Amino acid sequence: MVSTNLNSQPVHSKRNTKTFNHPQRFIEGWYWALPSHKLRRGKVKPVSLMGRELAVYRGTDGQVVAIDAYCPHMGAHLAEGKVEEDGLRCFFHNWKFDAEGDCIDIPCSGEAFPVKQKTWQTAEKYGMIWIWTGKTPEQPLPFVPELEGEECHSVFGSRFVKNCHPNVVMINAIDAHHFNTVHDFPVEIVFEKQELSENAVTFSNITRGGEDSLFLKLIRRFYKNAVTYNMCYWYGSTGTVTVGPDFLHFHIMFTLRLVEGGKAEGQTLLITKKRPGIHGWLFNRIVLLLTKLVGNYFAKGDTKIFQTIKFDLKTPTKADQSILQFIQHVEKQKAIAWGSWKEIQATWGDGEHNLRKRLEKEIND
């Protein structure tokens, strides 16, 4: 269990962690760029993603391409240009780049130069265009573990901006004690952690309890084991929540990205398993409406905290065990720099080395 010794070396999130809550660093992974319906065939959009300017376009073949925004000729923004088949032509001097970023036409010279513009891997899921911020995707798009391999039906929930780092927003969902203090949940929550991969981790509630609560007595008949509350984190900034009775689970995805000043911009996605036929479609509409209400409940009461918080975990307690585990999970992943998207070498100074050891000790004690 986590040590409660208040005299132990404090965990200062900004000063001692390598990546967690760092305003200029984030985890290499998949991040949402824009809704799919906002990018029609043959159109291009400017996208600013974690300090990097991109031109994102959809070729006439329907494929989405993300390319560095500024033309290597004179620096014109390529989103001012036009899409031609599966390529993009700069508005300024009409240089054309294909879907791999190779320059294939320069009208004034009659031939192309051996110039290559950086492109980034894209994917589409949940009605959203996603961009991989590294060289080659090493892990899948975020998904709900319970729905792995299932075809899903999803709709957009709320779009939001929080006045703190995405990592800090994420830990709220596994801040065990705040369920009692903020949401008046009548039972102590204890999470069990499971690493799914280098970039994905789950936290599942394993407690029953609540024998003195009328509310829990009423809902207990719908749960064979512990009350279902499962969180799955991807790349430290996208989280999926699974809640609900045994016969019907609700799934919510909160996907965030780092913006200027170390703040978070996020999109809520409501997800359910796709069910066949018109009756399945109608049932899904009802499920997604109920999912929205569940999501609103989780958001209620926490919003003002994220507008004023200056996160600094100085005195961790036993109830903070899952938060410490999440910090450790983030610290183990590949970090890249804001703007350049270059990998930050995992070199630990004395203070960071001590923190890493302390996190391991507090989690495993």
N, C-alpha and C positions, 0 to 999 in steps of 0.2 A: 504494500500500500504506500501511498505518498506520505513522505515525512511531514509532520506538522511542527517541526522545530523552527520557531520564528527567528532564532538566532543564526540559522544557516544562511549561506551566501545567497542574496536575493537574485531572482531571475529578472533582469531588465531587458525587455523585449527589443528595444531599439539599440542598446549599447552592446549587448553580448551575443545576440543571435546573428547568424550569417545571412539568413534569407527571410525568416519569419518577420512580418511587419516592417520590412525594409522598403522605404519609399522609392528606391531605385533598382529593385530586384524583384524577379518573379520566377516561377517554376516553368521550365520548358514544357509545353503541352498544347492542347487544343483550347482555343479561346473563340468566343462568339464575335462575329464581325457585324452582321446586319441580317434582318429577316429576309428569307428567300424571296418573298413576294415583292420586295422593294427593288429587285434587280431583274429586270426583264431581259429576254434575249436581245443581243445587240446593243446593250446599254453598259455604261461604266459609271462607277461611283467612287468618290474619294472616301477613304476610311483611315482614321487615325487610331492605331492600336498599340497600346503600351509604348508610346513615344516614337513609333515608327509610322511614317506616312506611306500609304499604299493606294494604288489604283486597283479596284476590284471590278472585273467585268465578266459578263456572261456571253460567250461566243454564240454564233448562230447554231452551233451543235448542242447548245444547252449547258455546256461545261463552264464552271466558274474558275477564273484565273485571278490570282492575287500577285501583283507585281509591284516592286518598289516604285514610288510615285514619280521621282524626278528624272527626266530624260537625261542620259549621259552626254548629250550634245551640248545643251545650254541650260539644262535644269528646269525646263518647262514641266508643269504638272501633267502627267499623262492622263489624268481623269478629265482633262479638258479636251482630249482627243476623241477619236471615234473607233468603234469596233468594226473590223472587217473580217468576216468569217470567224476563224478562231484566234485572230491576232488583234493588235491594238496599234493604231497609228497616231503619233504625236501631232497635236494641232499646229505647233509652231513651225516646224520644218518638214513635217510629214514622214519622219523616220518611222518605220514599222517594225514591231516586235511580235514574234510568235508566242504561242502558249508556254514555251520553255524559256522565254526571255531573250532569245537570239534575235539580233537585228537582221532582218531579211530584205529590207529595201530602204535605200536612201535616194530619193528622186534626183537631187542635184548632182550626184556623182555617177548615177547609172549603175551602181553596184553597192552591195552592202559591205560595211566594215565588220571585222571580227570583234564585235562588241556584244556583250551579254548583260542583260539587266536581271537582277535577282528576282526570282519568283518563289512563292511559298505554297506548300501543299494545302488544298482546300477540301472540304467535305460538306455535305448537307444532311441534316437530321433535325427532327422536331421543328421543321419549318424555319430553320436557322442555318446561315452560312458560317462555318467554322474554319479557322486558320491554325495550322500547326506552326509554332514559333521557332522550330529547329530545322535541321537539315532533312531528316527522314522520320516520319511518324514511327515511334517505338511502342506506342500504346494506343488503344482504341479511343473513339469519342466517348465522353462520359455517358454512362447508362445506369439505370436502376438495376442492381444485382438480381432482384426478384423477377425482372422482365428481360433478362439476358436472352437473346435469341428470339424474342417475341416481336412481331410487328406491332407498332404502337400508334395510338391516336393521341395527338397533343394539341394544345392551344396555348396562346400567350397569356400570361398573367400580367402583373404590374411591372413597370420599368422604374428603377429607382437609383438614386445616388446617395451614398453614405459618406459622412465626414471622417472616415477612417479607412485603414488598409483592408483589402478583401480578406486577408487571413483573420483579422479581428472580427469581422462580420461572421465568418464561418464558425468560429469557436462558440458563438452564442448558442448554436443548436446542440452543443454537447456540454454546455455549462450547467452541470447537474443541479447545483443549488438554486440557480435563478428560476427554475421551474416552480420552486416553492415560494420564493420571495416576490417574483414578478407575476407569475401566472397562477399562484395559489393552488398548485397541484398538490393533492393531499397525501402524497407518498414520496419517500426518498428514492431517487433514481440512481442506479448504479449501471455503468456501461461496461460491456465487454468488447475489447478491441480485436479486430482481425485484419491482418495485412492481406489484401488481395493481389497486389503487385507493388512494384516500386513506386507507382504513382497513384494507387488507390488503397483506401483503408476504410473499414466499417466500424461503427460503434453501435452496439445493440443493447437496449435495455434488458436486464436480466432479473429485475425485481418484480415481485408480486405485491404483497403488503396491502395497506389501505383498508384493513378490516374494520377500522373505525369510521370510514368514510361512506356515507350513504351513496354518493355518486359512484364510487368504485364498486360497491355492492350491487348497484343496478347494472353496471356494464360487465361485471365479472363473468356472467353467464356466456358472454360472447368471446371469451378468451380462454383457450385451453391452458396456456402457459402464461408467461408474463405479458402485461399490456404491451402491444406492439408499438415500438418506436425505434426505427433503425435509420442511421445516417450513413451515407457513403460519400467520401470525399475524393475528388479527382483533382490532381495538380494543385492542391492547396487552395483552390478558389472556386470550385464548382461542387455543390453538395446536393445530394438527393435525399429526401425524407420519405420514409414509408411509415404510415400510421393506419389505424383502423381496426375493426373487429376481424376475427379470423375469416369470416365469409366474404369480406370486401375490404381490400386495402386501397388507400389513397396514396398517390405518388406525386411529389412536388420537387422540381429541380430549381435551385437557386444558382445561376451561373453568373459569376462576377469577373470583372477585369480591372486592373490597376489603371487609374487615371492620374493626371497631373496633381502633384502635391501629396502623393501617397493616399489618395482617396479611392473609393470603390464605386464603379458603375455596374449595375446588375439588371438582370432580366429573370423574371419568374416564368417557369414553364410548367403547365399542368399536364400530367401524362397518365394514360391508362392503356391496358392491353386492348388491341383492336379486336372487336367482336363482329362476326359476320352478319350480313343482311341489314335490312332497314330497322328491324327491332334492336339489333346490336348497336346500330348507329344512334338510335334514340336513347338506348340505355347508357351509352358512352357520354352523351350530352348531359344526362342527369348526373353521372359519376363525376364528370369534370366540373360541373357546377358545385357539387358538394366538395370537391377537392379545393376549389377556389375559396369556399367558406372556411375550410380547414386551414388553408394558407393564411387567410386574413387573421385567423385566431392566433397563429404563431407570430405574426408580425405585430399584432396589437401589444402595446406596452413597451416594446423594445426600441421603437423608432427614435425616440428622443435621446436614448442612451448613445446611439451611434452618431449623433450630431455634436456631442460634447465630450465624448470619452478621449482620454489621452492614455492609451493602454500601456501599462507598466506593471507586470506581475511581480511585485516585490515580495509578497508573503504568501506563497502557495500553501493551500490546505489540502486535507484529504479529499475534499469534494472537487478539487481541481485536477485530479489524476488524469482524466480524459483530455483536458486541455494541454497538460504537459506531454501526453502521448502524441497529440496532434502536432505540437511544436517540434517534437523529435522527428515525426514523420516528414514534416516540411523540410527540416534541416538536412535530411538524407537525400533529397531529390536534387536534380541538376538545376542549378540557378543560372539565369541569364540576366543581362543588364538591360535596363530601361533604354529604349531608343536604338542601341546598337544590336540588340538581341544576340550578343556574344556571350559564350559560356564563361561563367566566373569560376575560376579554378578553386577547388575545395581545399584551400589552405587555411588551417586553423591557427590563430594566435593563442597565446597562453590563456587569455580570458575566455576565448571561445572553446578551447579544449577543455578547460575546467567546467564550463557550462554543459558541454556535451556529456562529460562524465557524470555531472550532477543530475542531469535529466535522466540518464540511464539508471543511476542509483535510486532516485526518488520513485521512479516508475516500478523498479524491480524489487525494492525493499519490502 
